[in-house]
Amino acid sequence: MRVPASGGEPTEVLDTRENIVAVCFGPDGDRLVMLAGGGLEVFEFATKQRRLILPWGNLDDAQYQAGGLIWSKEHDTIAFAVFNRKAKRHELRTIRSDGSNPKVIYTQDESEGKIMVSSFVRP
């Protein structure tokens, strides 16, 4: 659901029957990114179009464990944390909102604890 900050009636944005595990608004407020059944998707409010930018199949047997999802205004980059079941490691991954430059930027063994992402900090 989406509700204007000034108040008013909520509008349904995404179908509640879908398998969406995490959502984050884009820095412009006109888009959101979500981890859904197919993978990482960008949703445009104006057109109500969804674009798959990273299919789950490209995530090396990764599992989302509520590790966070955030979108950087400064670099138009999305960061999220997953657990790589094959490697038994937690990973912090980034990708540009157009689907380019996907990478693992940090990893740690499962015995070291879970990775959480909540914000971007300027370099």
Secondary structure, 3 states (H helix, E strand, C coil): CECCCCCCCCECCCCCCCCEEEEEECCCCCEEEEEECCEEEEEECCCCEEEEEEEHHHCCCEECCCCCEEEECCCCEEEEEEEECCCCEEEEEEEECCCCCCEEEEEEEHHHCCCCCCCCCCC
